[in-house]
Amino acid sequence: MQAELDANYPLLDIQILGVNAEGYESGNASFTANADIPWLQDVDANGNSQSDVWEAWGVTYRDVVILDEENIPSAVFNVTTNDLGVPVNYDFLRQVSISTAIGGDFDLNGQVDGADFLTWQRGETSLPFHSYDLSHWLDDYGSGSPLAATSAIPEPTTATLTLAALFLAISRRRYF
């Protein structure tokens, strides 16, 4: 998915990375063997026996957390219950990622305004007629788009959106 997003939406600077839970480091090699994404090992810096990122985001095993331009969780997508081998699930995750990166600026003109709402009403957004897109428009109405803000700051390390795929070692996988 990363290659597809990079090729088709380079200005959105969507980044995918993996985060493994504290205490499950032994699974890192199997997850990263055939993967080409950054992989982070979560820690328990506060000593409460919980992975700090997992605890802060309230995630479960095999969750994909969609972060907005301020690195605040915007959506959670579990890949156990939503197998990415099923095209509709893969497409939905891709579209949620794009929608989050764009925010409410559906016509990509740098402004979140009535024209964007009209675009949503016509079903011409990444998630046609979906409340997820409408909520982005409502949150961003009257402001510039996240894309415009990111474009104005030419820092190659600044990501518009980070997808954090949270996995547990295969031998310790938990299903719902």
Secondary structure, DSSP 8 states (H G I E B T S, - for coil): -HHHHHHH-GGG-EEEEEEE-TT-GGGHHHHHTT--S-EEE---TTSSSS-HHHHHHT--TTEEEEE-TTS-EEEEEETTTS-TTSHHHHHHHHHHHHHHHHTT-TT-SSB-SHHHHHHHHTT-SSSTT-HHHHHHHHHHTTSB-HHHHHHHS--TT--SEEEEEEE--GGG----
